[in-house]
Amino acid sequence: MYNIALFGAGRIGQVHAVNIADHKETQLYSVIDPFSQGTAALAEKYGAKQQSTEEALADPNVHGVLIASATDTHAELIELAAKAGKAIFCEKPVHLDIERVRSCLAIVEQYQVPLFVGFNRRYDPQFRKVREMLSAGSIGKAESLLITSRDPSPPPAEYVKVSGGMFRDMTIHDFDMARFIMGEDPVSIYAQGSNLVDPAIGQAGDIDTAFIVMKFPSGAMATITNSRRSGYGYDQRIELHGEKGLLTAKNIHENAVEQWGEAGCVAAKPEHFFLQRYDAAYKAEWTHFVDVLAGRAQPECSGYDGELALLMADKALESLKTGKEVKL
């Protein structure tokens, strides 16, 4: 049984707490979050300790850490955990500054501890099946990828100001997904964006609607379309075109019932938001990390993947500001 110290008792921390407790090989050993009123309740719910950062990292009973705290704490906690010899699971991103990410990853490399970065969509059963079928040659060589990602409603402008912007906060998942599906790193990126959903987001210096086009070494291309608002649920779709056919992964709906009548068809909306849509993905990525803890696997989504996703976000922002295609 592996003991896990959870950093962060907020919304995403609570999701991970469930998965840690439900897995037959892990238990929630301690919770660390001095800024959350829910820390004590979360610890009590799972019979876990409340610890400080120093206590958790010095505790020989802690086998691994899960970092789900505020973004600006990730890099420092990764470094401290690496120096303490703990296996590390960290929610994306490692940091919002690329140079800070690189210095952090250098520490991880120095101490030779496993680091897994939580780009959970890689573990979504639908998206993963697309990658597996491409790898099996079902549609031949990949030629074009379309990724649609639209949130049900925009975040508050106050959140936007500290999030790093749409590309680093939201599109970063899609950048990683493009690399994961295509199996290669892009060589160029072109981005366009607008402020159409909420004027307050524009006043905060960000966009809420975007199109990004990427080109890969093979000549294949990928297009990402993002919006901070859908009006009909959490819109998450992939379409991959190849030389022999097409693979699509459609939305997961609230239920699969359709009502047909003279006026047509009425069906349920897509799942409301990421916690519902990617529930299976969160469970699957934790299972993979347990395999890493047990020495049965190496991290599939490494610090390098986190670094490159952020680099793509930075280059997309550069393209947005200059209006030009940017080389990677």
C-alpha positions in Angstrom: 0.0 0.0 0.0 1.5 3.3 -1.1 0.9 6.4 1.2 0.1 9.6 -0.7 0.4 13.2 0.5 -2.1 15.4 -1.2 -1.2 19.1 -1.7 -4.4 21.1 -2.3 -7.8 20.5 -0.8 -9.8 22.4 -3.4 -12.0 21.1 -6.2 -9.4 19.2 -8.1 -7.8 18.0 -5.0 -11.0 16.5 -3.8 -11.4 14.6 -7.2 -7.9 13.1 -6.7 -8.6 12.2 -3.1 -11.5 10.0 -4.2 -9.3 8.2 -6.8 -6.4 7.8 -4.3 -8.8 6.3 -1.7 -10.6 4.0 -4.2 -7.4 2.5 -5.7 -6.5 -0.9 -4.0 -2.8 0.0 -3.9 -3.0 3.6 -2.5 -4.3 5.4 0.5 -4.6 9.1 1.3 -2.0 9.4 4.0 -2.1 13.2 4.5 -3.6 16.5 3.2 -1.6 19.7 3.0 -3.4 23.0 2.4 -3.2 25.8 5.0 -5.4 28.1 2.8 -8.4 25.9 2.5 -11.2 25.7 5.0 -12.0 22.2 3.7 -8.6 20.7 4.6 -9.7 19.3 8.0 -13.0 17.9 6.6 -11.2 16.2 3.7 -8.6 14.6 6.0 -11.3 13.4 8.4 -13.3 11.9 5.5 -10.5 9.6 4.5 -8.8 9.1 7.8 -5.8 11.1 6.8 -3.4 13.4 8.6 -3.1 17.1 8.3 0.6 17.9 7.7 2.7 20.9 6.8 4.8 20.8 3.6 7.9 20.2 5.7 6.3 17.4 7.7 5.0 15.6 4.7 8.2 15.7 2.7 10.3 14.6 5.8 7.9 11.8 6.6 9.4 8.4 5.5 5.9 6.9 5.4 5.0 9.1 2.4 5.8 7.3 -0.8 4.4 9.8 -3.3 3.0 13.3 -3.5 0.1 14.6 -5.6 0.3 18.3 -6.2 -3.1 19.9 -6.8 -2.5 23.2 -5.2 -2.4 26.7 -6.8 -0.5 26.9 -10.0 2.2 29.3 -8.6 3.1 26.7 -6.0 3.7 23.8 -8.4 7.4 24.3 -9.3 8.6 24.9 -5.8 6.7 21.9 -4.5 8.1 19.7 -7.3 11.6 20.7 -6.4 11.1 20.1 -2.7 9.5 16.7 -3.3 12.4 15.8 -5.7 15.0 16.7 -3.1 13.0 14.5 -0.6 13.1 11.6 -3.0 9.3 11.4 -3.4 7.6 10.2 -6.6 5.6 13.2 -8.0 2.2 13.6 -9.6 1.6 17.2 -10.5 -1.5 18.8 -12.1 -0.7 20.9 -15.2 1.1 23.3 -15.6 4.5 22.9 -13.9 4.6 26.8 -14.0 3.4 29.6 -16.3 7.0 30.7 -17.0 9.0 28.5 -19.4 12.4 29.3 -17.8 11.0 28.4 -14.4 9.7 25.1 -15.8 13.2 24.3 -17.2 15.0 25.1 -13.9 12.5 23.0 -12.0 12.9 20.0 -14.4 16.7 20.3 -14.0 16.2 19.6 -10.3 14.0 16.6 -11.0 16.6 15.3 -13.3 19.3 15.8 -10.7 17.5 13.8 -8.1 16.2 11.1 -10.5 12.7 10.9 -9.2 9.7 10.1 -11.4 7.6 13.1 -12.3 4.1 12.7 -13.9 2.3 15.8 -15.3 -1.4 15.5 -15.2 -2.6 16.1 -18.8 -5.6 13.9 -18.0 -7.2 14.0 -21.5 -4.5 11.5 -22.7 -6.2 9.0 -20.5 -9.8 9.6 -21.8 -10.9 6.2 -23.2 -12.3 7.8 -26.4 -9.3 9.9 -27.3 -6.9 7.2 -26.4 -8.7 4.8 -28.7 -8.2 7.3 -31.6 -4.5 7.2 -30.9 -4.4 3.4 -30.7 -6.3 3.0 -33.9 -4.0 5.4 -35.7 -1.0 3.5 -34.4 -2.5 0.3 -35.6 -2.7 1.7 -39.1 -6.5 1.7 -39.3 -6.6 5.0 -41.3 -3.0 4.9 -42.7 -0.9 8.0 -42.4 -2.5 10.9 -40.4 -3.1 14.0 -42.6 -5.2 16.4 -40.5 -6.5 16.7 -37.0 -9.4 18.8 -35.8 -9.7 19.5 -32.0 -12.9 21.2 -30.7 -12.8 22.4 -27.1 -15.4 24.8 -25.8 -16.2 25.5 -22.1 -19.9 25.8 -21.1 -19.4 29.3 -19.7 -16.6 31.8 -19.2 -14.6 32.0 -16.0 -14.6 35.2 -13.9 -12.3 38.0 -15.2 -10.4 37.8 -11.8 -9.5 34.2 -12.6 -8.4 35.2 -16.1 -5.9 37.7 -14.7 -4.0 35.0 -12.8 -4.5 32.0 -15.1 -1.8 32.9 -17.6 -4.4 33.5 -20.3 -6.5 31.3 -22.5 -3.6 29.5 -24.3 -1.7 28.6 -21.1 -4.8 27.8 -19.1 -7.3 26.1 -21.5 -5.7 25.5 -24.9 -2.6 23.9 -23.3 -4.6 20.7 -22.9 -5.3 20.8 -26.7 -1.7 21.4 -27.5 -0.7 18.3 -25.6 -3.6 16.4 -27.2 -2.4 17.3 -30.7 1.1 16.0 -29.9 -0.3 12.9 -28.3 -2.6 12.0 -31.1 -0.2 12.8 -34.0 2.8 11.2 -32.3 5.1 14.0 -33.4 6.0 17.5 -32.3 4.8 20.5 -34.4 7.3 22.7 -36.3 5.1 25.8 -36.6 2.1 27.4 -35.1 -0.3 30.2 -36.2 -3.0 31.6 -33.9 -5.9 34.0 -34.2 -8.2 35.1 -31.4 -11.1 37.4 -30.5 -12.9 38.7 -27.5 -16.6 37.8 -28.2 -17.9 36.2 -25.1 -17.3 38.5 -22.2 -15.9 42.1 -22.5 -14.4 41.8 -19.0 -12.1 39.0 -20.3 -10.9 41.4 -23.0 -10.4 44.1 -20.4 -8.3 41.7 -18.4 -6.0 41.4 -21.5 -7.2 38.0 -22.7 -9.2 36.4 -25.5 -12.1 34.0 -25.3 -12.4 32.7 -28.8 -9.5 31.2 -30.8 -8.3 29.2 -33.8 -4.8 27.7 -33.9 -3.2 25.9 -36.9 -0.1 23.8 -36.4 2.1 22.0 -39.0 4.1 18.8 -38.2 7.3 17.5 -39.7 5.3 14.9 -41.7 3.4 17.7 -43.4 0.2 16.8 -41.4 -1.7 19.7 -39.9 -3.8 20.2 -36.8 -6.5 22.8 -36.1 -7.7 23.7 -32.6 -10.9 25.7 -32.1 -11.6 27.1 -28.6 -14.3 29.1 -27.0 -15.0 30.0 -23.4 -18.7 29.6 -24.0 -20.8 26.9 -25.7 -24.3 27.4 -24.4 -25.0 23.7 -24.7 -22.6 21.9 -22.4 -18.9 21.0 -22.5 -18.0 20.5 -26.1 -15.0 18.1 -26.5 -14.5 16.4 -29.9 -11.7 15.1 -32.1 -11.7 14.3 -35.8 -8.6 12.7 -37.3 -8.4 12.3 -41.1 -5.9 9.9 -42.7 -5.0 8.5 -46.1 -7.4 5.6 -45.6 -10.3 7.1 -43.7 -11.5 9.1 -40.7 -11.6 8.6 -36.9 -13.9 10.7 -34.7 -14.4 10.9 -31.0 -17.7 12.7 -30.2 -19.1 14.3 -27.1 -20.1 12.2 -24.1 -23.8 13.1 -23.3 -25.6 13.4 -20.0 -27.6 10.3 -21.1 -28.0 8.3 -24.3 -31.8 8.6 -24.6 -33.2 10.2 -27.7 -36.8 11.2 -28.1 -38.1 11.1 -31.7 -41.3 12.8 -32.9 -42.9 14.8 -35.6 -40.7 17.8 -34.7 -37.5 15.8 -35.0 -35.1 14.5 -32.3 -34.5 15.7 -28.8 -31.3 14.4 -27.1 -29.4 15.2 -24.0 -26.7 17.8 -23.9 -23.0 17.0 -23.6 -21.7 16.5 -20.0 -21.7 19.8 -18.1 -18.0 20.3 -17.4 -14.6 18.7 -17.1 -15.2 16.9 -13.8 -18.0 14.9 -15.3 -16.6 14.5 -18.9 -13.2 13.3 -17.8 -14.1 11.3 -14.8 -12.7 8.1 -16.4 -9.6 9.9 -17.5 -8.8 11.0 -13.9 -9.2 7.5 -12.7 -7.0 6.0 -15.5 -4.2 8.5 -15.1 -4.1 7.7 -11.4 -3.9 4.0 -12.2 -0.9 4.7 -14.4 0.8 6.7 -11.7 0.4 3.8 -9.3 2.1 1.6 -11.9 5.0 4.2 -11.9 5.1 4.0 -8.1 5.3 0.2 -8.3 8.0 0.3 -10.9 5.8 -1.3 -13.5 5.9 1.8 -15.8 7.7 5.1 -16.6 5.6 8.3 -16.6 3.8 8.5 -19.9 3.3 12.2 -19.5 6.6 13.6 -18.3 8.1 17.0 -17.4 9.2 17.4 -21.0 5.6 17.1 -22.1 4.6 19.8 -19.7 7.4 22.0 -20.9 6.6 21.5 -24.6 2.9 22.2 -24.0 3.7 25.5 -22.3 6.2 26.4 -25.1 3.4 25.8 -27.7 1.2 28.1 -25.7 3.9 30.8 -25.6 4.5 30.5 -29.3 0.7 30.7 -30.0 0.6 33.9 -28.0 3.5 35.3 -29.9 1.7 34.4 -33.2 -1.5 36.1 -31.9 0.4 39.3 -31.1 2.4 39.4 -34.3 -0.2 38.0 -36.7 2.5 35.7 -38.1 3.2 32.0 -38.2 5.8 31.2 -35.6 8.4 28.4 -35.8 8.9 26.0 -32.9 
